[in-house]
């Protein structure tokens, strides 16, 4: 597919699927599916590249897209992962140290791989007739409930894309996922997580963290900025759809409502993570103060929220010990006064509104297992030697991320020290 896009905030012009080849579309039980090979070779949009993929990046896409699905996050899926037998030359960190790696192909699956950039390129070229054809096609097959094409339908179409996109972002923030490269050509028109490159999960809670080496200075795509970038990307899509609507006001009204709607959805999500069932005046303050404490104390996000479901207000000391164990901070004790204050406020709310189902509910939104980068790298290193057991183990474990699964307990742990600065475990390039 040919598309354009804004990359790191700048218009990049024509891009396109440089290493993805659509095979066919099919329909199963009234659901449309497109099958696409990623890494199968040259396409008309490969530019100076070879259209191939390596085992390293293919393992990451295969495992992550499936992990996201079972976490309940809108996503493309992975049908298969296979070696090609090729040796592919890659400069993994863009530092002049190119090396040959094993070639691989992922067959990925989604109802459609249409992106914001497919609309942007047509608008940029002034191809309004083709823009209308693409929009009407998308409406006909993927937004059938919006009705026949018209100005009002196009407005409703944009509004629905905004809704789906921001719902996806709330899910990302819920599980601590950082996409790493939220260019407009990596945004699905269906609100799906697409293009798994330099992604990562928060380990120590840090709104400023990005896994992408290309983004290391500006940190445009850092965890805490993902909602704002999604809104910025949606604004670019609105510009692309404007020629079909011919009026800015309805699009501006939708855009202007994004932040307020997101903040409400985010707060509701955080209350679910905390197991709070009633509205209260200081709920925003409680969430904000927790985020500050998690950041300051370098607390592992996944571990903290999973352990919190077992918090007993009568045993604050016991939970403090668990919090300490899930922190990467060298001087954890200096954060204990702030932690105690937060736990007291949290305990008061739990005791004022007891919920016997609290742990069960919290454990359905706070995963125990996520695909940490060091885990993906373990699977990659083993697979490179012909050992695919870790791929299989993680694939099975991540199908039930909210279950206890005691047989996988060793993966419910903080990032090991050896992974702090190891390539593939901390920062990754776009070729990852």
Secondary structure, DSSP 8 states (H G I E B T S, - for coil): ---EEEETTEEEEE---SSEEEEEEEEETTEEEEEEEESBS--TT-TTS--B-BHHHHHHHHHHHHHHHHTT--B-EEEEEEEEEEEEEE-TTSSS--EEEEEEEEEEEES---BHHHHHHHHHTT-HHHHHHHHHHHHHHH-GGG-S-SHHHHHHHHHHHHHHHHHHHHHHHHHTEE-S---GGG-BTTS-B---SS-EE-SB--TT---BGGGTTT-TT-GGGHHHHHHHHHHHHHHHHHHHH--SHHHHHHHHTHHHHHHHHHHHHHHHHHT--S--TTHHHHHHHHHHHHHHTTBBHHHHHHHHTT--TT-HHHHHHHHHHTB--TTGGGGHHHHHHHHHHHHHHHHHT--TTHHHHHTTTS-S----HHHHHHHHHHHHTT--HHHHHHHHHGGGTTS--GGGGGGSS---GGGSSSTTTS-B-TT-
